[in-house]
Amino acid sequence: MAIVHIVLFGWKSTTTPKQIDDACKRMLGLREKCMHPTTQTPYLKSSVGGKNNSPEGHAGALTHGFVVEFENDEDREYYLNKDPEHLAFVTFVKELVQEIKVLDFEPGKF
């Protein structure tokens, strides 16, 4: 069953708009850069994201959100723990963010 992976970022006050733009482009670029270890093809089913524009006012300091979809738990585990592109991105973005929230779920499973 598919797994939806939601990541929300809130940036440090010292993070510049250029750095935020670069981080967002890198995050979305993972869709093409993350290769399955066996097939050597991209394995992220989908990846979308952007800047918060909700009028509800519940985002707090979180300003950018991304949704990545995996085919299965094995792909998610590889992404989180072994994929060199994702691990390099995590190292890069840690220097820029004040807050990160992550939520994963399987659609329809309550």
C-alpha positions as CSV (number, residue, x, y, z in Angstrom):
1,M,0.0,0.0,0.0
2,A,1.2,3.5,-0.8
3,I,2.6,5.7,2.0
4,V,2.2,9.5,2.0
5,H,5.1,11.4,3.6
6,I,4.3,15.0,4.6
7,V,7.2,17.4,5.6
8,L,6.7,20.9,6.9
9,F,9.5,23.4,7.3
10,G,9.8,26.6,9.4
11,W,13.0,28.5,8.7
12,K,15.6,30.1,11.0
13,S,15.3,33.9,11.0
14,T,18.8,34.0,9.5
15,T,17.8,31.9,6.5
16,T,17.6,34.1,3.4
17,P,14.9,33.9,0.7
18,K,17.5,32.6,-1.7
19,Q,18.4,29.8,0.7
20,I,14.7,28.9,1.1
21,D,14.2,28.9,-2.7
22,D,17.3,26.7,-3.1
23,A,16.1,24.3,-0.3
24,C,12.7,24.0,-1.9
25,K,14.1,23.3,-5.3
26,R,16.4,20.7,-3.8
27,M,13.6,19.0,-2.0
28,L,11.5,18.8,-5.1
29,G,14.5,17.7,-7.1
30,L,14.8,14.5,-5.0
31,R,12.0,13.0,-7.1
32,E,14.5,12.7,-10.0
33,K,17.7,12.2,-8.0
34,C,16.6,9.4,-5.6
35,M,17.2,6.1,-7.4
36,H,16.0,2.7,-6.4
37,P,19.0,0.7,-5.3
38,T,18.1,-2.3,-7.5
39,T,16.5,-0.8,-10.6
40,Q,18.5,2.5,-10.6
41,T,15.3,4.3,-11.6
42,P,13.5,7.0,-9.6
43,Y,11.3,5.4,-7.0
44,L,9.4,8.3,-5.5
45,K,5.8,8.0,-6.9
46,S,5.1,11.7,-6.6
47,S,6.5,14.8,-5.0
48,V,4.9,18.2,-4.7
49,G,5.3,21.2,-2.4
50,G,5.3,24.9,-2.0
51,K,4.8,27.9,0.3
52,N,1.9,28.0,2.7
53,N,-1.0,30.2,1.6
54,S,-3.7,28.9,4.0
55,P,-6.0,31.7,5.2
56,E,-6.8,29.6,8.4
57,G,-3.8,30.9,10.4
58,H,-2.9,27.5,12.0
59,A,0.6,27.0,10.4
60,G,2.5,28.8,13.2
61,A,6.1,29.2,12.1
62,L,5.8,26.5,9.4
63,T,5.9,28.2,6.0
64,H,6.6,25.5,3.4
65,G,5.2,22.0,2.9
66,F,6.0,19.0,0.8
67,V,4.2,15.7,0.1
68,V,6.1,12.7,-1.1
69,E,4.4,9.4,-2.0
70,F,6.1,6.0,-1.7
71,E,4.9,2.7,-3.3
72,N,5.7,0.8,-0.1
73,D,7.3,0.8,3.3
74,E,10.6,-0.6,1.9
75,D,11.0,2.4,-0.4
76,R,10.3,4.8,2.5
77,E,12.8,3.0,4.7
78,Y,15.5,3.2,2.0
79,Y,14.7,6.9,1.5
80,L,14.9,7.7,5.2
81,N,18.0,5.7,6.1
82,K,20.1,4.9,3.1
83,D,19.4,7.0,0.0
84,P,22.5,9.2,-0.4
85,E,20.6,12.0,-2.1
86,H,18.1,12.3,0.6
87,L,20.7,12.0,3.4
88,A,22.7,14.8,1.8
89,F,19.6,17.0,1.6
90,V,18.8,16.4,5.3
91,T,22.4,17.5,6.2
92,F,22.0,20.6,4.0
93,V,18.6,21.6,5.2
94,K,19.3,21.1,9.0
95,E,21.4,24.3,8.9
96,L,18.5,26.3,7.6
97,V,15.4,25.2,9.5
98,Q,14.2,26.1,13.0
99,E,11.4,23.6,12.9
100,I,10.5,20.4,11.0
101,K,7.3,18.4,11.3
102,V,6.9,15.0,9.5
103,L,3.7,13.0,9.3
104,D,3.3,9.7,7.3
105,F,0.2,7.8,6.6
106,E,-1.3,5.0,4.5
107,P,-4.4,6.4,2.7
108,G,-7.6,5.1,4.1
109,K,-6.0,3.4,7.1
110,F,-7.3,4.7,10.4
